[in-house]
Amino acid sequence: MTITVPNVRSSDAQIKVLDEGLIYFKGTGGPAGDEHLYEMSVQLLHPIKAAETKCGVEARSVQLKIVKKEKGPYWERLLKD
């Protein structure tokens, strides 16, 4: 999953990933001189393995590699709603 917010400081970013499939992000970013606070929360369609999910803050985005709780076919969609 990619959250596109440029110039997010990793020291400022808050990322929470829960086993029931909830992903929360809060951080300040945007073009230099025009930074804003961004916040989002999404509920995934199925549970995940939060402890095995990898998160990384990069120059232009926040990357999450999500690990499904149960192996099997692809999900018909990513979000619950």
Residue pairs with C-beta under 8 A, 6 or more apart in sequence:
1 23
1 63
1 64
1 66
1 78
2 61
2 62
2 63
2 64
3 25
3 40
3 61
3 62
3 64
4 60
4 61
5 27
5 29
5 30
5 38
5 60
5 61
5 62
6 29
6 30
6 31
6 59
6 60
6 61
7 29
7 30
7 31
7 32
7 35
7 59
7 60
8 27
8 28
8 29
8 38
8 57
8 61
8 62
9 27
9 28
9 29
9 57
10 57
12 27
12 28
13 25
13 26
13 27
13 57
13 62
14 24
14 25
14 26
14 27
15 23
15 24
15 25
15 55
15 62
15 64
16 22
16 23
16 24
17 23
17 24
17 48
17 50
17 53
17 55
17 64
17 66
18 50
19 47
19 48
19 49
19 50
19 69
20 47
21 43
21 44
21 45
21 46
21 47
21 48
21 80
22 41
22 42
22 43
22 44
23 41
23 42
23 44
23 64
23 66
24 40
24 41
25 38
25 39
25 40
25 41
25 62
26 37
26 38
26 39
26 40
27 37
27 38
27 57
27 62
28 35
28 36
28 37
28 38
29 35
29 36
29 38
30 36
30 38
42 79
43 79
43 80
43 81
44 66
44 78
44 79
44 80
45 75
45 76
45 77
45 78
45 79
45 80
46 68
46 69
46 70
46 75
47 69
47 70
48 66
48 67
48 68
48 69
49 67
49 68
49 69
52 67
53 64
53 65
53 66
53 67
54 63
54 64
54 65
55 62
55 63
55 64
56 62
56 63
56 64
68 75
